[in-house]
Amino acid sequence: MADTSEHNRTGAATELRGIASVGCAVVDIAKVIDHYPQPDHLALIAEVSLSTGGPALNMAVNLRQFEVDYPVWFHGAVGDDEHGRYLLAECDRLGIDRTGLLTLPGVATSFTDVFLERDGGRRTMFFHPGANDAYSSVGASIEQYGARILHTGSPGALALMDAPIDCEGSDVDGSGGDGTSGRIGWSRLLAQSQAAGMHTNMELIDLDDDLTRTLVGPCLPHLSSIVINELEAGAITGITAPSPDADGPVDWATLEAMARRLVEFGVSTLAVIHFPAGAVAAAPDGGTWRQGSVRLPTERVRSAVGAGDAFAAGILHGIHEGWPVPDCLRLAVASAAACVQEAHTSAGVKPVAVCLSEADELGYRPTT
């Protein structure tokens, strides 16, 4: 498979343009600490900063950081509070269409306290779902935008979207089975978007394995692509692979098997799995690809927060532009490498050409 565009797969919807991102809107409160303390002991917080967070909002932000020339929409919910106003202002500053970003009274904007170890970049996160739990895509009519791609993120972070829904009267089967069992808000949204000719994608967050399978399983038949890490892929597929550091040995063949299994489960165009040493991808025609991560010196890594979201943005930009899969993967690892060089979630992401040129100068890890 040399071309990832939905038009070339289906022969439809050439007029669709832009990326609509739907899901969690989060404020990341990054707190750089001198060390991780033992229980009942003290650590020094050296820096505190705010940034946008959550895979859905980060996708929109990263695309605008790429300086793309197509429209980017975001759908989600914030509270009527200081954090909510911060996220609204960031969307306006970056040029993200926030028509579908709801402001809900009486609830707090979702936030994540991110504790970052100053030396080494280890992180621990404490998440409050807030307004995300009150968001539903029912009635959103996202297809009205004429977007080429729908990105969703993330199951497990939005209670109404995670819940089973009443399928009675629906004209689109979101269950992949008997029309009722397994239908959740995510699968309904994905099914409707695919029916409208959109390429659909999903990104995940760290959840219990059983919950991951429960929430993602009904969505797989309605996904054109999926971009996840090796732990998330292992939870879905039941295949396990080592999770080495960037320079550790990699079981490429097993990781490729995981990607192929995702395709067998229903992903219709491209399944991508990323990990510290690189990424693999698989397509329904049997094609598989490998890409090593950027050889970024350890001392230049400030924070891994948001790296997976930056990677996913690289994949979706390439798909939107109809790039060959290897070029999508190369931008994805380049974007992730740019991201980790800043403490804020998306601050390190640069225009596409800059990400690629900086990554090419550093070089890539081997894939054998």
Secondary structure, 3 states (H helix, E strand, C coil): CCCCCHHHHHCCCCCCCCEEEEECCEEEEEEEECCCCCCCCCCCEEEEEEEEECHHHHHHHHHHHCCCCCCEEEEEEEECCHHHHHHHHHHHHHCCEEEEEEEECCCCCCEEEEEEECCCCCEEEEEECHHHHHCCCCCCCHHHHCCCEEEEECCCCCHHHHCECCCCCCCCCCCCCCCCCCCEHHHHHHHHHHHCCCEEEECCCCCCHHHHHHHHHHHHHHCCEEEEEHHHHHHHHCCCCCCCCCCCCCCHHHHHHHHHHHHHCCCCCEEEEEECCEEEEECCCCCEEEEECECCCHHHCCCCCCHHHHHHHHHHHHHHCCCCHHHHHHHHHHHHHHHCCCCCCCCCCCCHHHHHHHHHHHCECCCC
